[in-house]
Amino acid sequence: MKQSERFDLIDRIGREVQSRMGARDVGPYLKRFGLNILDPEDAMRSKWAYAKRVLAGASDEIVLRIADDLDMDAAAIGEASLPPTIWQSTASFKLFISHVSADRDKALRLRECLEPYSVSGFVAHEDILPTREWEQELLRGLRTMDAFLSMHTPGFALSSWTQQEVGFAVCRGVKIISFKMGEDPTGFLAGRQALLRKGRSAEDIAAEINMLLENDTQTSTKLAAAKSGGNEIPF
């Protein structure tokens, strides 16, 4: 988030708090987000100024979370900067795993095997909470991902959702890994060299994905930064 955007957003949050909360409610509300609050009596003079002073030392992520919690509009909260719920408060490398709903278990199994490499996979059919709008949370994942993995199982090319996700990744210019798993990549991905299953386990595929990300200048720095910082599902 640009500094100018941050200052503007904090100001908007302050005004939102001013209009919606009592003076004695502001401190406890902000404390819920792990912030160190000031003397509660300060809020009696100006809730807007009080909130701005507390938020001055908050991280961008916390500022965005508070704006989201207040249901502020997308333009006001910098929607492009707000990650989906699963990626909030994580330093892991963010990998969007595009898949058809019928193969959610395979996507989850692969995500599980990527975790030891500090790679956090976003699996839409699992990671979108019932209280979140589906499209909104999906777009957050696409807007904040560090790389994109397409799982080409049968039916991938016919799914309007997966094809839109591919188009989004292509337009953003992020690293794309096409994983051939029973179906050939088509459209924008047809000319790319695909990662082949070859009967290998999810652990083996995860290890190769890690290697591909480590060896690509587009992703190696973010992955290195991420690394420094239950029941097995059939695959």
Buried (B, 14 or more C-beta within 10 A) or exposed (E): BEEEBBEBBBBBBBBBBBEEBEBEBBBEBBEEBEBEBBEBEBBEEBBBEBBBBBBEEBEBBBBBBBBBEBEBEEEBBBBEBBBBBBBBEBEBBBBBBBBBEEBBBBBBBBBBBBEEBBBBBBBBBBBBEEEBEEEBBBBBBBBBBBBBBBBBBEBBBEBEBBBEBBEBBBEEEBBBBBBBBEBEBBEBBEEEEBBEBEEBEBBEBBBBBBEBBEEEEEBEEBBBEBBEEEEEBEB
